[in-house]
Amino acid sequence: MKSADFELYQNMLYKESGLVITPEKSYLLDSRLSPIAKRWNLDGGIVALTEALRKPAPDPKMIKDVVEAMTTNETSFFRDLRPFQIFETVVLPYLVKTKPAGSTIRVWCAAASSGQEPYSLAMTIKENQHKLNGMKFDILATDISTEILDIAKRAKYSQFEVQRGMPITLLMKYFVQEGETWSLKDDIKTMIRFEQLNLLRPFTMPGVFDIVFCRNVLIYFDQQTKTDILNRINGKIAKDGFLFLGGAETVLGLTDRFKPLEGQRGLYVPSESPYKA
Ligand SMILES: C[S@@+](CC[C@H](N)C(=O)[O-])C[C@H]1O[C@@H](n2cnc3c(N)ncnc32)[C@H](O)[C@@H]1O
């Protein structure tokens, strides 16, 4: 790809989604954008797609297709396991201790991909329901990609997908097998509300959240974007709330509005949090 064309995509992806791509990753443009050119019936492949995007007012749907094709949707049930154990053994007991019986707890899963992360949380909550003092959970799951959210809402997973991380007991309890496909049952499915949301744009949801999962998405952004997103998440999280980041992510060196919790890898609280381990 010519360097001027690479720059066109580099600037577009940065502006639209925050994704930073370096020249060594330009091969990804070739492999992921060919299907987009085909979808738009452009016989000239990526060259024709680039031409169409260079026009003074390119079709926003074409830009959206390019952005969605370039995002990485890698995920799995109970990914990294430890955050879900911390959620179960640290966060849920703290909520039981500090919130009145019957409270509604608000959870935001900010880069939900194909749904495995919010559904893992929902199953963890369901499994602990009897200990939760009548607490109700309002779980919002968002992602920039409407295509991946459609997959999440369908909640049908392949054998390969459920084999990655799903304990067999939970698989048997919460899924129905239909041939090669495992369909999540409605009692878990209906616990999640899916909505499109770009982390670069204002967070317009009302109120604040008690728990935010924003895992394995900040890694794709530059320092300035990470800081901006973390500071805006801080404005959307309760003072006694919890933030989960991915294993390769941190707040350190980016913002002082959150602090890590010692011994609880990946878990952060607002700097003024009253939480004591
Ligand atoms: C690697 S997946 C992580 C999924 C899940 N959180 C996990 O840890 O398994 C990253 C997700 O972030 C989404 N994403 C990328 N840029 C985004 C943005 N600017 N706003 C919201 N979501 C974004 C992608 O569409 C993708 O589904």
The ligand as an SDF file (V2000), in Angstrom:
LIG
                    3D

 27 29  0  0  0  0  0  0  0  0999 V2000
  -10.1550   -7.0650   22.2490 C   0  0  0  0  0  0  0  0  0  0  0  0
  -11.8710   -6.7360   22.4390 S   0  0  0  0  0  0  0  0  0  0  0  0
  -12.0280   -6.8820   24.1910 C   0  0  0  0  0  0  0  0  0  0  0  0
  -13.3400   -7.5210   24.5860 C   0  0  0  0  0  0  0  0  0  0  0  0
  -13.5100   -7.7680   26.0840 C   0  0  0  0  0  0  0  0  0  0  0  0
  -13.5340   -6.5400   26.8430 N   0  0  0  0  0  0  0  0  0  0  0  0
  -12.4400   -8.6710   26.6200 C   0  0  0  0  0  0  0  0  0  0  0  0
  -11.5570   -8.2160   27.3660 O   0  0  0  0  0  0  0  0  0  0  0  0
  -12.4440   -9.8590   26.2760 O   0  0  0  0  0  0  0  0  0  0  0  0
  -11.8820   -4.9700   22.1660 C   0  0  0  0  0  0  0  0  0  0  0  0
  -13.2570   -4.4230   21.8420 C   0  0  0  0  0  0  0  0  0  0  0  0
  -13.1960   -2.9980   21.9090 O   0  0  0  0  0  0  0  0  0  0  0  0
  -14.0270   -2.4600   20.9020 C   0  0  0  0  0  0  0  0  0  0  0  0
  -13.5740   -1.0790   20.6110 N   0  0  0  0  0  0  0  0  0  0  0  0
  -12.5010   -0.6750   19.9020 C   0  0  0  0  0  0  0  0  0  0  0  0
  -12.4510    0.6560   19.8320 N   0  0  0  0  0  0  0  0  0  0  0  0
  -13.5180    1.1130   20.5500 C   0  0  0  0  0  0  0  0  0  0  0  0
  -14.0130    2.4080   20.8500 C   0  0  0  0  0  0  0  0  0  0  0  0
  -13.4150    3.5140   20.4090 N   0  0  0  0  0  0  0  0  0  0  0  0
  -15.1450    2.5030   21.5810 N   0  0  0  0  0  0  0  0  0  0  0  0
  -15.7830    1.3830   22.0400 C   0  0  0  0  0  0  0  0  0  0  0  0
  -15.3540    0.1360   21.7790 N   0  0  0  0  0  0  0  0  0  0  0  0
  -14.2350    0.0040   21.0390 C   0  0  0  0  0  0  0  0  0  0  0  0
  -13.8520   -3.4150   19.7360 C   0  0  0  0  0  0  0  0  0  0  0  0
  -14.9330   -3.3310   18.8200 O   0  0  0  0  0  0  0  0  0  0  0  0
  -13.7560   -4.7660   20.4450 C   0  0  0  0  0  0  0  0  0  0  0  0
  -14.9950   -5.4290   20.4920 O   0  0  0  0  0  0  0  0  0  0  0  0
  1  2  1  0
  2  3  1  0
  2 10  1  0
  3  4  1  0
  4  5  1  0
  5  6  1  0
  5  7  1  0
  7  8  2  0
  7  9  1  0
 10 11  1  0
 11 12  1  0
 11 26  1  0
 12 13  1  0
 13 14  1  0
 13 24  1  0
 14 15  1  0
 14 23  1  0
 15 16  2  0
 16 17  1  0
 17 18  1  0
 17 23  2  0
 18 19  1  0
 18 20  2  0
 20 21  1  0
 21 22  2  0
 22 23  1  0
 24 25  1  0
 24 26  1  0
 26 27  1  0
M  CHG  2   2   1   9  -1
M  END
$$$$
